[in-house]
Amino acid sequence: MKLTFLLLTITTLSIFLTTACDPAAILGPQANQADKYDLRVRYHRGSCYGRCEVYTLNVYDNGLLTFEGERFTDRPGTWEKSIDRRRVTSLLDSFAESDIANYPANFRSQIADAATIEVTYYDDDGKAYETSFKDFAPAELELLSNKLHDLAHLPNYRLVSDTIVGSNARSVGEQEREEIIVQLNEGITAKTWVIAYGKQNVQIKNRISPRSPYYIITADPNLMGAEELLNFLRQDKDVVSAQMNNAVRPR
């Protein structure tokens, strides 16, 4: 009896010593080691005209999921979770059997202010197939998107960092306001015009010159990314042109 207990103790201690220095042995693959794993799917949901959740989900072949929450999400920052590799294999099989290799870069949309969904699939050789859509997509792509959405919203993700890798370690929600130069049509009053962009927290910073139709406006990237806002502005009948004010200097 004593010998059995001693052997059990030694075995338990051996397992502990083997795994104590390797969190992956207990918790599974780790986000801080993600650059060593094979990324197989990247799923990004962009912003919309309103408060749409903005995030990116990365799916690795070893079962690691990383969730990068940007705006309007209960999980801002970088989060991780491990799932059964068989579930990942099933997902990848669905991608391999799909027609994603022949999809266009983006599908036409009827709703300009809907959120853009971007899907990138990496095959066994690492070749990337990218596509995006808003309100319309083939049924198989919508099904794949729904599966990825479900993975992104599984419970028990673990917080890794309140920042997102590649964002210059800036805390989520602390991005600086972006500046855009807009040219308004003759007769348009800027202070009245900007009210329509209240949801994006757009503000008039200054007029380039007293009689100029050009204004510098500032926007909150936490509410809408600059590129998407530019698209909205360029479709505005009161706007002649819109561009980023990349060189910020006194005027």
N, C-alpha and C positions, 0 to 999 in steps of 0.2 A: 504493500500500500504506500509506504514511504517512498519507495523507488518510483512508483507511478507518479506520485505527486511531484517528486524532484524532476522527473523527465518532462512533465507538463510545464513546470516552472521554467525550465531551461528553454523549452520550445517557445513559450510565450515571450520570454526575454529576448530570444533570438529574433523573433518577428518584430518586436518593438525596436530593437537596435537597427534592424535592416530598414525599417520604414520611417524611423524618427527623423532622419535627415532628408527624406524624400516625400514631400507633401503629396506629390502626384500618386504615390502608392496608396494613399488613403483617400484623398479628395478627387483624384483623377487628374487629367491634363490641366495645366494652369495657364491663365491668360498671359502671365509674364514670360512664358516660354512659347508664345504663339508663333513667333517668327521662325521657330524650329519645326512647326507643324505644317501640314499641307492644307491650305485654305481651299475649300471646294465650292462654297456658295457665299456670295455677298448680297445682302438684301437691304435696301435703303428706302425708307418712306420719307418723302420730303414735306415741306410746309405747304399750306394751302391758304386760301383767303379765310382766315379764322384761326381757331386754336386746335389744329391737328397735331397729333403726336409725331415728333420728328426723331427718328432713330435709325441706327444701322445694326443689323444682325450679321455676324460672321459665323459660318459653320465649317468646322474642321473635320478631316476624315477620321480622327481619333475620338470623336464625340464631344469635343470642346465647343461650346457656344459662347461667344462674347457679344454683349449687348452694349451699344454706345448710345446713351440717351442724350439728346441735344436740347429739345424744347418740349414743353407741355407733356411731360412724362413723369410717372411716379418714380422712375429710376434714372435720374440725371447722372452723368458720368459713365464710367466703365464697369461692367458687371460680368460675371462668369458663371457658367453652369456646365456640368458634364451630363451627357445622356448616353444611353446604350448605343454602341456602335452599329448595332443591327438597324436601329431607327435611322441613322445617318445613311447606311447602305441602301435602305429602302428608298429614301429621298433621292439619293444619287442615281439609283436605277430609274426612277421616274424622270429625272432630268435627261438621262442618257436616251431614254425611249421617246422623249418629246422632240418637237421640231424646232427647238430653240436655235439651232445652227442656222436656220433659214429665216428667223424672225428679223424684222427691220430694227434699226437702232432705237426707234420709238414708234409707237402706234398713234395714229391720229386721235385727237380728243375733241369731244363736243363741249366739254366743260373746262374752260381755260383756268378757272381758279381751283380745280380739284388738285389733290396732292399727287405728285409724281412718284411712282413706284419703280425703282430701278432694281433689276435682277441680273446678277453676273454669275455664270456657272463656269467652273474650271473642270475640264475633263481629266482623265487619268494622266495625260501628258502635260497638263498644266496650261493648255490652250484655253483662253477666255472667250466666252460667248455672252455678250451684253445686250440687253433690251430694256425698254421702259414703257410704261403706259400710265394713263390716268383713269378714265372712266370706261375704257374699252380694251379688251384683250381676248385672245382665243381662250376657249374654255379650259384647255390644259394648263395654260399659263396662269389663269385665275386660280386654278386648283393648287398649283405649286406655290403661288403667292399666299394662299390661305394656309398652307402647311407651314410656311416660313413665319407667317404672322402668329400662328399657334405656338411655334417654338419660341418666338420672341416673348411670348406672354405666359410661358410656363412659370410656376411658382418656384420659390427658393433659389433665385439667383443670388450670388454672393458679390458684395461690393468690392471692387478692386481699387478704384480710385475715383475721386470726384472730378477728374479731368479725363480727356479723351486723347489717346495716343495720336500724335500728328497735329494736335491743336495748339502746339507751343506751350503745353502744360498750363493753359489758361483755364481757370475754373469755369465749368458750365454755367451759363447765365451771366457771365461777366464780360462778354465780348463788347468791344468798344462800338459806339455808333458809327455807322458807315455814311459816307458823304456821296451824294449824287448831284450832278449838274443837270437841271432840266431847262428846256426852252419852252416857254408857254406861248400859246397863240396870242395874237394881238387882242387887247381888250379883256383878257382874263386877269382877274384879281387874285394874286397868289394866296392871300390870307383866306379867301373864300374857297378857292380850289383845293387847298390842302386838307380841308375838313373831311373830304371824301376818303382820305387815307388815315383816318383816326385809328382804325383797327391795327394798322402797322406802326402806329406811333410816329408817323412822319411829321417832321417839323421844318419850318422855314428857318434856315440859319442866317442867310443874308442874300441880298441882290447884288450881282456882280458889279453893276454900276447903276446910278439913279434912273436911267431911262432904258436900261437893258432888259430884254425879255428873258435873260438867263438868271436862274436862281440856284443857290446851293441849298439842298435840303438834306436833312439827316434822317436816318432810319434805324430802327432797332433790329439787329440781326437775330435776336431771340424770337421775334415775331414773324419775320419773313426774310429769307436770304436775299442778298443784293441782286443776284441774277434773276430770281423770280420776280422781285419788285420791278426790276428794269423791264421785264416783259409786260407787266401790267401797265407801267407808265407809257411804254411805246404804243400800246393799244388805246390809250386815252385820247379822245378826240380833241382835248384841250392842250395836248402836249405835242410839240413839234419834234423834239428830240430829247433823249436822256442818255447819260453816260456816267460812269464812275468818276469821281473826283480823286484820282489816285495820288496826285501830287497836292498834298494839303499844305498851303502856305498862306500868309497874310495877304489880303486883297485890299 
